[in-house]
């Protein structure tokens, strides 16, 4: 499926490519669970659990490089919410493909499908799409994330009906992440490559 050209899903991603640990040229690309603001922060305080994971890793990298850093908030040790602004909001679990009637066209019998976004990626170590992109440093791939996520039930057929499963009334919280299990996976995986969390 082709994303709308004005939607974020229409923009390709650019990978930084292979890892480099050469002093002065360190380059590390890792996969973390979460929407853009789940990684970089931006949600209200009680919904920032996932952003603290990435932030703690970045601070540790800076400290390892000799940068003095202020103390930061600890990572919460319970389940935290997962956000999404893509069309996963409509379907819940992104592995689900939902048929949708489209009076304006589409394949016979005028059906379109709601797919989870999967952007093009250029320059990745392996893969050409967001969902099949691989890394050379034992980092988390898209497929790895599913074992840590419990998806919020949604029903695209309830769209704009105001029911408990109406995707629009549920907002952009699309699930929860088992943070203790996720952190343990990261610690084991990153330790294998001398990247601390």
C-alpha positions as CSV (number, residue, x, y, z in Angstrom):
1,X,0.0,0.0,0.0
2,X,1.1,3.5,-0.7
3,X,1.0,6.0,2.2
4,X,-0.5,9.5,1.6
5,X,2.3,11.8,0.6
6,X,1.5,14.3,3.4
7,X,1.5,11.7,6.1
8,X,4.6,10.9,8.2
9,X,4.4,7.3,6.9
10,X,5.1,8.7,3.4
11,X,8.6,9.8,4.3
12,X,11.5,7.4,3.9
13,X,13.9,6.7,6.7
14,X,17.7,7.0,6.4
15,X,19.8,4.5,8.4
16,X,23.3,5.5,9.6
17,X,24.5,2.1,8.5
18,X,27.0,-0.2,10.2
19,X,28.3,0.3,13.7
20,X,31.7,2.0,14.1
21,X,33.6,1.9,17.4
22,X,36.6,3.7,16.1
23,X,37.6,6.5,18.5
24,X,36.4,9.9,17.2
25,X,34.1,8.1,14.7
26,X,31.7,6.2,17.0
27,X,28.4,5.4,15.3
28,X,25.8,3.3,16.9
29,X,22.2,2.7,15.6
30,X,19.9,0.8,17.9
31,X,16.3,-0.2,17.8
32,X,14.1,0.7,20.8
33,X,10.4,0.1,21.3
34,X,8.1,3.0,20.8
35,X,6.8,5.8,18.7
36,X,9.0,8.8,17.9
37,X,8.1,10.6,21.1
38,X,8.3,7.4,23.2
39,X,12.0,7.4,22.3
40,X,12.8,11.1,22.4
41,X,10.3,12.2,25.0
42,X,7.4,14.5,24.7
43,X,4.5,12.8,26.3
44,X,3.2,13.8,29.7
45,X,5.2,12.7,32.8
46,X,3.1,9.6,33.6
47,X,3.5,8.3,30.1
48,X,7.3,8.8,29.6
49,X,8.5,5.3,30.7
50,X,9.8,4.3,27.3
51,X,11.6,7.6,26.7
52,X,13.6,7.0,29.8
53,X,15.0,3.8,28.4
54,X,16.5,5.5,25.4
55,X,17.5,8.6,27.4
56,X,19.4,6.5,30.0
57,X,21.2,4.7,27.2
58,X,22.2,8.0,25.5
59,X,23.4,9.5,28.8
60,X,25.5,6.3,29.5
61,X,27.1,6.7,26.1
62,X,27.9,10.3,26.8
63,X,29.4,9.4,30.3
64,X,31.4,6.7,28.6
65,X,32.8,9.3,26.2
66,X,33.9,11.5,29.2
67,X,31.0,14.0,29.2
68,X,29.8,15.1,32.6
69,X,26.1,14.6,32.9
70,X,23.5,15.5,35.4
71,X,21.5,12.7,37.1
72,X,18.3,11.8,35.2
73,X,15.1,10.2,36.4
74,X,15.3,6.4,36.8
75,X,13.6,4.0,34.5
76,X,10.2,2.9,35.9
77,X,10.1,-0.8,36.7
78,X,6.6,-1.6,35.8
79,X,4.5,-1.8,32.6
80,X,4.5,1.4,30.7
81,X,2.3,2.7,27.9
82,X,3.2,2.5,24.2
83,X,2.0,5.3,21.9
84,X,1.5,5.4,18.1
85,X,0.5,8.1,15.7
86,X,0.3,5.9,12.6
87,X,-2.6,3.8,11.3
88,X,-1.9,1.2,14.0
89,X,-4.2,3.5,16.0
90,X,-7.0,2.1,13.9
91,X,-6.1,-1.6,14.0
92,X,-4.3,-2.1,17.3
93,X,-1.9,-5.0,16.7
94,X,0.0,-4.0,13.5
95,X,0.2,-7.6,12.4
96,X,-3.6,-7.4,11.7
97,X,-4.7,-6.4,8.2
98,X,-8.2,-5.0,8.1
99,X,-10.4,-4.8,5.0
100,X,-12.2,-1.5,4.7
101,X,-14.9,-0.6,2.2
102,X,-13.9,2.4,0.1
103,X,-16.7,4.1,-1.9
104,X,-14.1,6.1,-3.9
105,X,-12.3,3.2,-5.5
106,X,-9.9,0.4,-4.6
107,X,-9.6,-3.1,-5.7
108,X,-12.9,-4.9,-6.8
109,X,-15.2,-5.1,-4.9
110,X,-14.0,-1.6,-3.9
111,X,-12.1,-2.7,-0.9
112,X,-9.0,-1.0,0.5
113,X,-7.0,-2.5,3.4
114,X,-5.7,-0.8,6.5
115,X,-2.1,-1.8,6.9
116,X,0.3,-0.8,9.7
117,X,2.9,1.6,8.3
118,X,6.1,0.2,7.0
119,X,8.4,2.9,5.6
120,X,11.2,2.5,3.2
121,X,14.7,2.5,4.8
122,X,17.9,3.5,2.9
123,X,21.4,2.5,4.0
124,X,20.4,-0.1,6.6
125,X,22.8,-3.0,7.3
126,X,20.0,-5.3,6.1
127,X,16.5,-4.9,4.9
128,X,14.8,-2.1,2.9
129,X,11.7,-1.5,5.0
130,X,11.2,-0.4,8.6
131,X,9.7,-3.8,9.6
132,X,12.5,-5.9,8.1
133,X,15.5,-3.6,8.9
134,X,18.4,-5.3,10.6
135,X,21.4,-4.1,12.6
136,X,25.0,-5.4,12.9
137,X,25.1,-5.0,16.7
138,X,22.5,-7.4,18.1
139,X,20.0,-4.6,18.4
140,X,16.3,-5.0,18.7
141,X,14.5,-5.5,15.4
142,X,10.8,-4.9,14.7
143,X,10.0,-8.6,15.1
144,X,11.7,-8.7,18.5
145,X,9.4,-6.0,19.9
146,X,6.2,-8.1,19.8
147,X,7.1,-10.4,22.7
148,X,7.1,-7.3,25.0
149,X,3.9,-5.6,23.9
150,X,0.3,-6.1,24.9
151,X,-1.9,-4.3,22.3
152,X,-4.9,-2.2,23.3
153,X,-8.0,-3.9,21.7
154,X,-9.4,-1.8,18.9
155,X,-12.0,-2.4,16.3
156,X,-11.8,-0.4,13.0
157,X,-15.5,-1.2,12.4
158,X,-16.3,0.9,15.5
159,X,-14.6,4.0,14.1
160,X,-16.5,7.2,15.1
161,X,-19.2,5.2,16.8
162,X,-18.1,6.2,20.3
163,X,-17.9,2.7,21.7
164,X,-15.2,1.4,24.0
165,X,-13.4,-0.1,21.0
166,X,-13.6,3.0,18.8
167,X,-10.0,3.8,17.7
168,X,-10.7,7.5,17.9
169,X,-11.9,7.5,21.5
170,X,-8.9,5.4,22.6
171,X,-6.4,8.0,21.8
172,X,-2.8,7.3,20.8
173,X,-2.0,4.8,23.6
174,X,-1.8,1.6,21.6
175,X,-0.6,-0.8,24.3
176,X,1.6,-1.5,27.2
177,X,5.2,-2.7,27.3
178,X,6.5,-5.3,29.9
179,X,9.3,-3.0,30.9
180,X,11.2,-5.5,33.2
181,X,11.3,-8.1,30.5
182,X,12.3,-5.5,27.8
183,X,15.1,-4.1,30.0
184,X,16.4,-7.6,30.7
185,X,16.5,-8.3,26.9
186,X,18.3,-5.0,26.3
187,X,20.8,-5.6,29.1
188,X,21.6,-9.1,27.7
189,X,21.8,-8.0,24.1
190,X,23.7,-4.7,24.6
191,X,26.2,-6.3,27.1
192,X,27.2,-8.7,24.3
193,X,28.3,-5.6,22.4
194,X,29.8,-3.6,25.2
195,X,26.9,-1.1,25.0
196,X,25.6,-0.3,28.5
197,X,22.1,0.5,29.6
